[in-house]
């Protein structure tokens, strides 16, 4: 096993030059060259450790900034939902007042038409408020409630969509390994 490592190492990089000791055999010199090459390789591995720690540090910083961004966006959505909930009663009151004002105008217009046509004294005039309530007031109130609910629902869906898109990717160790290999070949 060790011989194959040494052979592959020899094929990739030349072994370091060493001056032979007096009377040293070629085999012994070759073994010393292999030991020196392994020591150089171990030094390169030790030098690459800061690369790994830098990578881990950058990953932690990125994770912290992503968590901070997530908290900020969640806070914004929470504020929007609180504003909608807080203003819902006042918007409902204003909308209902506007509906009642418009309903009153419609009753006045219908009454004016009945007077103009000479039918005001008949029993048909008594049905005007009921007809306005059926044809205008109830549908308008439903539209108002639907509008208020849809505003809140849109904000809730926005928050849910944001939460769903949150990803916590795993570190790309493949890129780290390729960087280490590239550093070793330098």
N, C-alpha and C positions, 0 to 999 in steps of 0.2 A: 504494500500500500504506500509506504513512504517513498519507495523508488519511483512509483508512478507520479507522485507529487513533484519529486525532484526533476523528473524528466519533463513534465509539463512546464515546470518553472523554467527549466533550461531552454525549452523551445520558445517560450514567450519573451524572456529577458535573458540577456547574457549574465553569466555569473560574475560577481565582482572579481577584479584582478587582485591577486595576492602574490607577493614575492615568496618563492619557495624557501623553506629553511634549508640550511646546508644538510645534505644527506637525506632530505625528505623525499619519499616516493611520490610518484604522480597520483597514486590512489589517495594518499594522505592529503596531498594538496587539494585534490578534487573534493574530498570530504570537508576540508576547512572552507573552501569556497561555497559549498552548499550551506554550511552552518552560517557563514557570513550573510548569504542571501536570505536565509530564514530570519536572521536578526533584523535585516533591513525591512523585510516584509512585516515583521512584528512591530517595528517602529512606525511604519505607515499606518497600521491598524490602530495603534495608540493615538496617532495624530488625527485619525478620522473620528475619534470619540467626540471631540468638540462639535463636529458636524452633526452628529446625532443629537447632542444636547441642544444645539442651536435649533435644529428642526423641531424638537419637542417644545422648546421655549416659544418658537413662532406659532406652533399649533395651539398652545395654551393661550397665547395673547389673542390669536384669532377667535378662539372659543369665547374668551372673556368679552371681546368687543361684540361678537354676535349675540351673546346673552344680554349685554347692555342695550343693543339695538332692539332686541326682542322686547325687553322691559319697557323701553320708550314707546314702541308701537302699541303694545298692550295698554299702556297708560293713555295714549291718545284715543284708542278705541273706547276705553272705559269712560273717558271724559265725554266723548260723543254720546255714548249710551246714557250717561247721567244727564247730559243736557237735554236729550230727547225726552227722558223720563220726567225731568223737572219741568220742562216747558209744555209737556203734553196736556196738562189740565188747563193751562192758560190758552193754548192753541185750540183746545176743544171748546172752551167757553167762548172765545172769539168767533170760532167757526159756527157754533150754535146760534150766537147772537146775529151773525150775518145771515144765516139761514132764516131765522125768524123775521128779520127785517125784510128780506126778499119775499118771504111768504106773505107778510103784511102788504107789501106792494102789489103782489099778485092778486090778493083778495080785493084790494082797492081797484085794480084794473078790471077785474071781473065784475065787480059791483058797478063800476062806471059803464061798462058795456051793457049790463042789464038795465041800468037807468036809461041809457041812450036808446035802447031798443024797446023800452016800455014794459019790460018784464020784471021790474024790481019788486013789485007788490005781490008777486006770485010765490008759490012754495019753492020754486027753483032757486031763489035767492038764498034760502037757508042752507042749501047744499054747497055753496061756494067754499066755505072754510074746509069742509070735509074733502071736497075735490082737490083743493090745493094741498092739503095734508097728504092725501093719497098719491097725487101725481108729482109733488115737488118736495115736501118736507121730509118724508121718510126716505126716499132715495138719496136725498142730499145728506142726511145724517149718516146713512150707510157709507156713502162715498167719503165723508169726513173721517169716519172711524177706520175705513180701509186705508186712507191716506196716512193717518197717524200710525197705524200698525205697520204699513209698508216702510215708513221711514225707520222705525225701530228694527224691523226685520232686515233691512238692507245693511244697517250698521252691524247687527249680529252676524249676518252672513259674511260681511267683510272681515270681521274678527275671526270667524270660523275658517274662512279661506286662508287668512294669514297663518293661523295656527297649523293648518293642514300642510302648508308649504314649508314649514320649518323643517330643515334637514340638519342632521348632525353627522356630516360625513366622517368616515374613518380616515385616519392619516394615510396618505399614499406612500406606503412603504416600498412599493415598486420603484417610485421615483427616487426615494432615498437610497435604495440599493444601487440603482444605476448611477447616482451621484458618487457613491462610494467607489464603485468600480472605475468610474472615470477618474476619480482622484488617485486611485491606485496605479492607473496606467500612466499618470503624469510623471 
